[in-house]
Amino acid sequence: MKAKKYFDVFGEADRHPKAEKFAEEVRARIVLAEAVHQERVSQSLSMKMLAEKAHTTPAVISRIENAQVSAGIDMICRIFKALGKDKVEFNFVG
């Protein structure tokens, strides 16, 4: 069996039927991560402070800000309400 080179593996992954959907989901997590982080920092809140206001844990805030999880709409709403936001808009450019 011939060993695959890394660029071959990545090329095959890009051609996978679910690759585009996966990439879209990752971009959405990154957009959310940046929005939460920027707003939290602009308000001089620590992750712990935001977590307390949103009734969650600092670990959850960290995972969201690092785009490690897909947050549910209920969590997104709690976080932005804790940040004093009544309306949230995301623009996806792809």
Buried (B, 14 or more C-beta within 10 A) or exposed (E): EEEEEEEEEEEEEEEEEEEEEEEEEEBBBEBBBEBBBEBBEEEEBEBEBBBBBBEBEBEBBBBBBEBEBEBEEEBBBBBBEBBEEEEBEEEEEE
